[in-house]
Amino acid sequence: RIRSQCQKLLHCQTGLWLILKECINRCFDGNLIFSLTSPGEEDFIEIFSSNYPKSLSETDKSVLHVANRLNACVLSSDKVLRNCAKNKQIEYHGMIWIFDELVDSSILTPIEARIKLNQLVTSNNIFRNNKQLAVEIEKRLKLWS
């Protein structure tokens, strides 16, 4: 039963990985600046056998698994996923950190970051309804004005 579930999930995940890889390729004119690792069947068997919180999706579990295997950072604003990464001692960051990095690297100007952050807040309930995030967002909006 687990093998059958893993094969179905592997097919779905592989498709998502290929789409993401293609999007990144287009963003960087075909010069892929990093590689993506698609989990294999053995990975999914290990994922299904591991003790993850029930509230995590299969995708979240595979992200944690791959991040742990590659000693990579998890980028997510999902609280449950971030807490699980923390408990597994996996480095994690969220959208606010990404904005900070983009501004610090001069990829976005502070004004552009402010506009984009406002767009994110208006289009995503998670950022509007989370008091802790709202405080951090307000700090950035003041800093970048």
N, C-alpha and C positions, 0 to 999 in steps of 0.2 A: 504494500500500500504506500509506504513512504517513497519507494523507488518510483512508482507511478506519479505521485504528487511532485516529486523532484523533477521528473522528465517534463511534466506540464509547465512547471515554474521555470525550468531551464529554458524552454522554448520561448516563453513570454519574456523572460529577463534578457535573453540573447537579443531578441528583437529590440528591446528598449536600449540596450547597450550600443547596438549598431546605429540606431537613430541618433543617440547622443554623440557618438563618435563622428557621424556625418555632420551634425550641426557644428561641432567644434572644428572640424576640418574646414567647413565653409567660413567660419569666423576668422580663421587664421590663414586664409588663402592656401589651404592645402598643407601648410607647414604645421603639423601637429606638434604642439610644444610639450605634450606629455602623452602617455599611453594609458588606455583603459584596459582593465582586466575583467573579463567576463567570467563569472563563477561557473565552474563545471559541475557535473553530476555529483562528484564526491563532495564538493563544497556544500551542495544542497542537502545531502545526507547528513553532513556534520551540522548544518544549520538546523535541520528538523530535529536532530538529536540533542541540540544544546538547550539550556534552560534560559530562554528569553522570556520577558514579560508577555503575557497574552495580548496586551494592548498594542504591541508592535506588529506592523504589517510584515508580510513576507519580504517585501522590498526593504523595509527598515532593517530586518534581520540580516539580509544579504549585504547591505551597506556596512553594518557593523562587522560582519564576518570578514569582508574584503579589506576594510580599513585595518582591522586587527592583523590580518595576514600580511598586509603590505606595510604595516606601521605607518599608515596614512592618517590624515586628519578627516574628520567627519564635518561636513558643512550642512547644517540644518537648524531651523528655528523651532523644530518640534521638541517640546519639552521632554516627553517620554524618551525619545531617541537620544537626546542630549544627556539625560540622566543616566541612561543605560551606558552610553559611551563613557561617561564620567566614572561609573562603577567598574567598568572594564579597563579603566586607565587609558582610554583612547582620547587623543587630543580632539577637541570639538570647538566649533565656532558657529555663529549664526549670521544672519543678514546684516546686522549692525556692524559686525566685525568686517564683513566684506566691503561695506561702504567705507569704513575707516581706512582699509587697505587701499581701496581705489583712490581715495583722496590723498592719502600719504604718498602714494606712488605717482601722483599727478596724472592719473588716467582719467579721473573726473575732477573738475574744478569743484570747490565748495558749493558754488551756486548750482551746478549740474547735480551734485549729490543731493542737495536740498530738494530740488525739483523731483528727482527720481524717488527719493525717500517719501515725499508727500504722495506721489503716485502709488507707491507700494502700500502705504497706509490706507489710502482711499479704496484700493482694490482688494484688500485682504483683511478679513475679519480678525485674524489672529493678531495682527498688529494693532488693531483698534481696541480689542477687548482684553488685552493683557496689560495690567497696570505696570508691571515691572518693565515690560518692553516700552510702554508709553513714556515712562520716565526717561529711559535711555534715548528714545527717539526725540523727545523734547530737548534733551541736552545737545544732540547733534544738530537739530534744526536751529537752535540758538547759536551754536558754535559756527555753523556754516552760513549764517545770515550776514 
